[in-house]
Amino acid sequence: MSATVPGGCLPADVVLEFTAELSRALWHGGDGWSAARWLHDQPAAGPRRDELTHLVDGLAGLSPLERGDFAIAVNDDQVRSKLWLIDELSRHCDLGRASLLVLGGWYGILPLLANWRLAEPPARMLCIDVDPAVGEIGARVIGSLYPNVHYRDGDLTRLDYRELEALPNGIVINTSCEHIADRHWWSRVPRGQLAVLQSNDFTCCPEHVSCVRSVDELVRKKPMTSVLFAGELQLAEMHRYMLIGHR
Ligand SMILES: C[S@@+](CC[C@H](N)C(=O)[O-])C[C@H]1O[C@@H](n2cnc3c(N)ncnc32)[C@H](O)[C@@H]1O
């Protein structure tokens, strides 16, 4: 059974403009209301306008530090990387019948974008993050709007991946590979599991402890039994690399 989210899909260009506006407003210490005002002039946002306004309302309750971090989570590079993932993954499976396990899921921007972009989004998207604070904010501002988005604290290097067996058509997604120094977590994912991995070459960030310089390097670090997609995306500040395939 797939989740039904009211309203039509948001076009990618509207998503990019809205999130850019939101990111700018939050980054400069605002509460995101300029993004809400921008929404009122956007006919293409029409059916989803209330939903987006609720999101902006929720962000108003964040501290300045939290707003700054959320601004990064919805910046242009982050959003383009996730729209790319949704487009490519949709070519390889029926996401409406899938459950997503989003590792290092941060605030849950991937599930948020999946709900905006897909006519039939996944029935269940579970974000797992080692930092309980980001999951708590995600649950409050995103999870409260979308019944198919859930959050749990957890360390992806210690997770019991056998629980995937209980998830109908589960897909493991890790768009935070550059943050994970541990080399062994990948071997703990069950062989044959459908997965999506993203990393990047943005070595300037001290938290990026496991960057790669090419998609081939990502393939070497995270070998798959079958690769359905391997590619790179040129972004403003970095290259994003992505693999879709079976562990
Ligand atoms: C900065 S964010 C995400 C960046 C990434 N490009 C993205 O948008 O998906 C990285 C997240 O990974 C989380 N993280 C780091 N190590 C982790 C681990 N061992 N288990 C789960 N989450 C982890 C961090 O807490 C953080 O929320």
The ligand as an ORCA input file, in Angstrom:
! r2SCAN-3c Opt
* xyz 0 1
  C      25.511     16.691      7.278
  S      24.437     15.411      7.201
  C      24.062     14.867      5.602
  C      24.909     15.215      4.429
  C      24.527     14.526      3.177
  N      25.186     15.076      2.065
  C      23.028     14.491      2.972
  O      22.394     15.526      2.763
  O      22.478     13.428      3.045
  C      25.291     13.987      7.785
  C      24.446     13.288      8.790
  O      25.020     12.005      9.038
  C      24.840     11.743     10.416
  N      25.775     10.675     10.818
  C      27.117     10.726     10.905
  N      27.615      9.537     11.323
  C      26.542      8.710     11.489
  C      26.389      7.361     11.906
  N      27.459      6.606     12.238
  N      25.152      6.828     11.977
  C      24.063      7.582     11.649
  N      24.140      8.876     11.253
  C      25.360      9.442     11.157
  C      25.097     13.067     11.080
  O      24.579     13.119     12.394
  C      24.390     14.021     10.116
  O      23.058     14.270     10.483
*
